[in-house]
Amino acid sequence: MKLPGFIGRIWGWLRRPSGKALGSLLLVGFVGGIMFWGAFNTGMEMTNREEFCIGCHEMEANVYEEYVTTVHYNNRSGVRATCPDCHVPKDWTHKMVRKIQASKELWGKAIGIVDTPKKFSDHRLIMAEREWARMRKTDSQECRNCHNFEFMDFTEQKGVAARMHASASELGKTCIDCHKGIAHKLPENYQGNDAISETLAAH
């Protein structure tokens, strides 16, 4: 069957590509790849905004209300740590892994596991322990983006904080070992030793 003129010419061009044709295909592929990559990263950054977190993750009426009362939200220095600052790694590879893990939260909302404050509270310890384990595994990297033992001047800290930070540094402890209750309340059914967290939070 003979193809119409324009389509026939395109088909012939594709079957017997010239150097120009190959160059055109490479150029189109290159430009298309850049556009796809830009759109993909833009989408990732859109999901990395606090507005997205509290709008989609069943957080606004729960842990977000706790967070806005803490020093991470409002403090004398004017530096604010937002949801992604603490819960999303900055390097691309670990960020992608975290985004995939976070899809469980969206799934939990969609199928009704955490879609009400009561259900959220019932599952809060499980979610908190999963996040604590993740942070411990990464040596609390998100915390250390702003707080690092190496840059701390213990002489400028209050007594209890200086002693505990110095001890934690020597013992190889990570931030989340002591600071579980620093940005959000501990789950009601949490049975761990939170005395350190409460002491540090008070100072």
C-alpha positions in Angstrom: 0.0 0.0 0.0 1.4 3.4 -1.0 1.5 5.8 1.9 0.4 9.5 1.4 3.1 11.8 0.3 4.0 13.5 3.6 3.8 10.3 5.6 5.7 8.4 2.9 8.5 10.9 3.0 8.7 10.7 6.8 8.7 6.9 6.6 11.4 6.9 4.0 13.5 9.3 6.1 13.2 7.0 9.1 14.1 3.9 7.1 17.1 5.5 5.4 18.4 8.0 7.9 21.0 10.4 6.7 23.7 11.9 8.9 21.4 14.9 9.4 18.6 12.7 10.4 20.7 10.9 13.0 21.9 14.2 14.3 18.4 15.5 14.5 17.3 12.4 16.4 20.1 12.8 18.9 19.4 16.5 19.3 15.7 15.8 19.9 16.5 13.0 22.4 19.0 15.2 24.2 16.6 18.2 24.5 13.8 15.9 25.4 15.9 14.3 28.2 16.8 17.7 29.6 13.1 18.7 29.6 12.0 15.5 31.2 14.7 15.8 33.9 13.8 19.4 34.6 10.1 18.5 34.9 10.9 15.5 37.1 13.1 17.6 39.5 10.5 20.4 39.5 7.9 17.9 40.6 10.2 16.5 43.3 10.8 20.0 44.6 7.1 20.7 44.6 6.5 17.7 46.8 9.4 18.9 49.0 7.5 22.0 50.3 6.0 22.2 53.7 2.6 23.2 52.2 2.6 19.8 50.4 3.5 17.9 53.5 0.8 19.3 55.7 -1.8 19.2 53.0 -1.3 15.5 51.9 0.3 13.7 54.8 -2.5 14.0 57.4 -0.1 16.3 59.4 -1.8 19.7 59.6 -4.2 18.8 62.4 -1.7 16.5 64.2 2.1 16.9 64.5 2.2 20.2 62.6 0.3 21.9 65.4 2.9 20.6 67.8 5.8 21.7 65.6 4.7 25.3 65.4 5.0 25.6 69.2 8.7 24.5 69.2 12.0 26.3 68.8 12.4 24.7 65.3 9.5 26.9 64.1 10.0 30.1 66.0 13.3 31.1 67.7 15.5 34.1 68.5 17.8 33.5 65.5 15.0 33.5 63.0 16.2 30.3 61.4 13.3 27.8 60.8 13.6 24.1 60.1 10.7 23.0 58.0 9.2 19.5 57.5 11.5 18.5 54.6 14.6 19.9 56.4 14.2 17.2 59.0 12.5 14.4 57.1 14.0 14.5 53.6 17.7 13.9 52.9 19.3 16.6 50.7 21.4 14.3 48.5 19.5 13.1 45.4 19.9 9.3 45.9 18.7 9.2 49.5 16.0 11.8 48.7 14.5 9.4 46.1 14.6 6.5 48.6 12.8 8.7 51.2 10.2 9.7 48.7 9.4 6.1 47.9 9.2 5.3 51.6 6.9 8.3 52.2 4.4 6.8 49.7 3.3 4.5 52.5 1.9 7.6 54.3 -0.1 8.5 51.2 -1.3 4.9 50.9 -2.2 4.9 54.6 -4.4 8.0 54.1 -5.9 6.7 50.9 -7.1 3.4 52.4 -8.1 4.9 55.7 -5.4 3.7 58.1 -4.5 7.2 59.3 -7.2 9.4 57.8 -8.6 10.6 61.2 -6.9 12.1 64.3 -7.9 9.0 66.3 -6.4 6.6 63.7 -3.4 8.7 63.4 -2.8 8.6 67.2 -3.3 4.9 67.2 -0.6 4.4 64.6 1.7 7.2 65.8 4.1 5.0 67.7 4.7 2.7 64.7 5.3 5.7 62.4 7.5 7.4 65.0 9.7 4.3 65.6 10.1 3.9 61.8 11.3 7.5 61.5 13.6 7.2 64.5 15.2 4.1 63.1 15.7 5.8 59.7 17.3 8.8 61.4 19.5 6.6 63.5 20.6 4.6 60.4 21.7 7.9 58.7 23.4 9.2 61.9 20.7 11.9 62.1 22.1 13.5 58.9 19.1 15.9 58.6 19.8 17.2 62.1 23.5 17.5 61.5 22.9 19.6 58.4 22.4 22.4 61.0 23.8 20.9 64.3 27.2 19.2 64.3 29.3 18.2 67.3 32.4 19.3 65.5 31.2 22.9 65.3 29.6 23.1 68.7 31.2 25.4 71.3 30.2 23.6 74.5 31.4 26.5 76.6 28.5 28.6 75.1 25.9 26.0 76.1 24.0 25.6 79.3 25.6 23.1 81.7 23.4 20.1 81.2 23.3 20.5 77.4 27.1 20.9 77.3 27.7 17.8 79.4 25.3 15.7 77.5 26.5 16.8 74.0 30.1 16.2 75.0 29.2 12.8 76.4 27.1 11.9 73.3 30.0 12.9 71.1 32.5 10.7 73.0 30.1 7.7 73.0 29.2 8.0 69.3 25.6 8.8 69.9 23.4 10.3 67.3 20.9 13.2 67.7 17.8 11.1 67.6 19.0 8.9 70.5 18.3 11.8 72.9 16.1 14.2 71.0 13.0 12.1 70.2 10.6 14.6 71.8 12.2 17.8 70.6 10.0 18.8 67.6 7.0 16.6 68.2 5.3 15.1 71.3 6.2 11.6 72.1 3.4 9.1 71.3 1.2 8.4 74.3 2.0 4.7 74.3 5.8 5.3 74.0 7.6 3.2 76.7 11.2 4.2 76.1 13.4 6.2 78.4 12.5 9.8 77.4 14.1 11.5 80.5 17.0 12.8 78.3 14.7 14.1 75.7 12.6 15.9 78.3 15.6 17.4 80.0 17.1 18.7 76.8 13.7 20.0 75.6 13.4 21.9 78.8 16.8 23.6 78.2 
